[in-house]
Amino acid sequence: MKRLGVVIAVGLALLPAAAAGSVAKEPHTATAAFGALLRQLYGNVHGYWTCPAAQSFDGNSDCLGEVEAGGEWHQFSARAHRYHGIFDFHLPQAVTWTRHWSQFSRHYILRSGEDAPGVVSVNSPAYDWGWLANCAAQVGGGTRAGHPRVCGAFDGNSAGLSRFYSFTCARSGGLITCRNALGDAMRYRPHG
């Protein structure tokens, strides 16, 4: 994490804003600065990132991005604040992975402290899969095969972050598959 802090500090001087003030009033400018930070951290990236106005408070904005570079996926979050015309990013958190399906197990359910029945296989370690499995369990019990339901994978205010946390879940036989707009997915077997 030391290296990450150094990279961010170097990046701050390169991210000037029009004027000092609330990040919430200019989410597009904050999002552009956050994108520049992601490119500085990970190089030539593609994916999605945002600093939505709905995640702003006290002149700060929580930013979240999920990008791919060189075959690895990176989910990065930070809190943006504009100070003397420069964007400053605090509280960085990052998860990096190579996208592939895990073995079916209870690991990702139990890791989040949730108690959904069954087992899951996931293609990313970046989400609260146990929370999503609880919603998927409801899909299995009350939704006909082929009729999707939207489930949230975040226990809190996810306004402005639906591409990350809104998963469309659909049942096919004994398997429920949930996928977000970024390609992160969980396969859930309610009865292990």
Order of alpha helices (4+ residues) and beta strands (2+ residues): alpha-alpha-beta-beta-beta-beta-beta-alpha-beta-alpha-beta-alpha-beta-beta-beta
